[in-house]
Structure formats: structure tokens, C-alpha cells
Amino acid sequence: MMAYVARRLLQSLLILVGISLVTFVLLYLVPADPARQIAGRSATAQTVENIREQLGLNLPFYQQYLRYLGDLLQGNLGRSYLQKTEVAELIWSRLPASLLLMAGAIACELAIGLTMGAIAALRRGTTVDNSLMVVSFVGVSAPQFVIGILLLYVFAVRLEWFPIGGYGTFAHLVLPSVTLGFLGAGWYSRMMRSSLIDVLGQDYIRTARAKGLKRAQILFVHAMPNAILPIIAMIGIDIGLFMSGIVVVESVFGWPGIGQLAWQAIQRIDIPIIMGVTMVSAFAIVIGNLLADLIAPLVDPRIKLR
């Protein structure tokens, strides 16, 4: 176990370094001058050059990246160009809101997706099955900002059940969580349906039926624990999807998380914040995948870590 964890952590470190390099290259190639953004339109060329020198933007690319990588390995995410605040402090102040939204979204997608998938598997080939798969297809295909706007219009504007935006209460959490979880629910329902259909056709399920066990006992004791195994790995992957989708959803609902912070930084070409949010998101992805791999053997002892 320890050897496996150590190997995965080393792989994760290499992945994070690779992501930092790719992101740094892309931001370096962006046709925008952060120094000009900081100085303002009326600043002289000399002022802009002085700012560029202070920030190290006049250095060759490899020197800028090596300096950033050295700071990153020490846990230093840099300092915001425009807000004049440490990036780690900005992200840390926004992180609880994003984690709360992510937890709500995971709960929504599991509740909706697993329920839809289980019902579709038990009603295989019927109108109910086909209808639920159409709904899951819509959930997978629809853009999140479209779903968010529709939910806002129906439940916040027309029905006035939930607030239009903001943060602080459970009512503020519902619509963003459903919006973010609806996409995942579509994938989970399709995966759950396929997995449960396969499990229900296994010999041990037929044996359980032959013994006269109740249908609910067969489903929840024997079938579901095995059918849910592929879902565990998907949860780890979903962390990455959520970190990308959070940018859109937080902007639509005015949710004060790191997604909104990243969107504001992109608009203002605040490179340290963009890099910081990207690295925190990448870290969440690799840790989520590692935890999913470690949890799977606890659910099913037949799975071995290699």
C-alpha cells in the first residue's frame, strides 16, 4: 500500500509540474501585456517598462518559469498583479465557498444520477427507461450556463422559491448545486444503468433469487455494492470537471468562490491568480483520483492496488 501511494504521489508531482509548464506557456503566449494593464492606458512607455522589470516580465521565458516553479515548490503561489495580495490568501478565502458548492453538486448528481440509472435498469426496454435516458442525454449535452439561466428563470424569477444569486444560506446553494450536478447526473445515470444491468445478469444474483430473497434485499445488498464500483472512480474524475464548471456556474449565480476569482483574473490578465487557481484545481484532480483508487478496494476487497 505505502509503495503504491508513494509511486502515485510521485506521478502526481510530475503531472502538476507538467500542468504548470503548459499553463505558463499558454499565458506567456497570450497577446496581452499585464504591465500595461497595471499601469493603465495613460501611462508612459517608461512606466510600463519599469513595472515589467519589477515583476520580472522582461526576463526570458525559461527564467520566469524556473523562478515561478521554485516559488511553487515552496508553496508560494505568487502575488496578484492588481489586487496586491498573496494569491494563496485570495484562494484560501474563496475556497470554502467552492468546496461547499462542489459537495452540494456531488450530492445532487449522485442522488439524481444513481436513482435514474437504477430505475432505468430495473425498467429496461420500457418507456420509463427510454425517457430517463433521453433526460440523461439532455443533461450531458446541455451547456451549464443554459441550465443555470433556465433554473434561475423558473425557480427564482417566476416561482420565487430561491434567491437569484448570492451566498450564505442553504437556499442560495440549491440552484448552483443542481446546475453543476445535472451534467454529472446524466453520466452517472448511464453508467449506473449499464453497470446494474450487467450485475443483475450475474450467477450470484440468480442464486439469490433462487433462494427466495426479497427483491429489495437482492438489489441493495447484493447488486448495488458491485454496480456502484465504477461510480467511485468517476467521482474522482468529476472533481476536475467541477473545477472547470465552477467558473461558469459561479459567474451565473454570483457565487463567491475560486471560479469567480479565476474569471475576474482572466478578464484582467492577472497571471498569478490564473496560475494559482489552475494549480489548485489540478492538485484537487490528482488527489481526488488517488482517493478514488484507494477507496475502491475498501468497497470491494477483490480489487487490488498495483
Secondary structure, 3 states (H helix, E strand, C coil): CHHHHHHHHHHHHHHHHHHHHHHHHHHHHCCCCHHHHHHCCCCCHHHHHHHHHHHCCCCCHHHHHHHHHHHHHCCCCCECCCCCCEHHHHHHHHHHHHHHHHHHHHHHHHHHHHHHHHHHHHCCCCHHHHHHHHHHHHHHHCCHHHHHHHHHHHHHHHCCCCCCCCCCCHHHHHHHHHHHHHHHHHHHHHHHHHHHHHHHCCHHHHHHHHCCCCHHHHHHHHHHHHHCHHHHHHHHHHHHHHHHHHHHHHHHHCCCCHHHHHHHHHHHCCHHHHHHHHHHHHHHHHHHHHHHHHHHHHHCCCCCCC
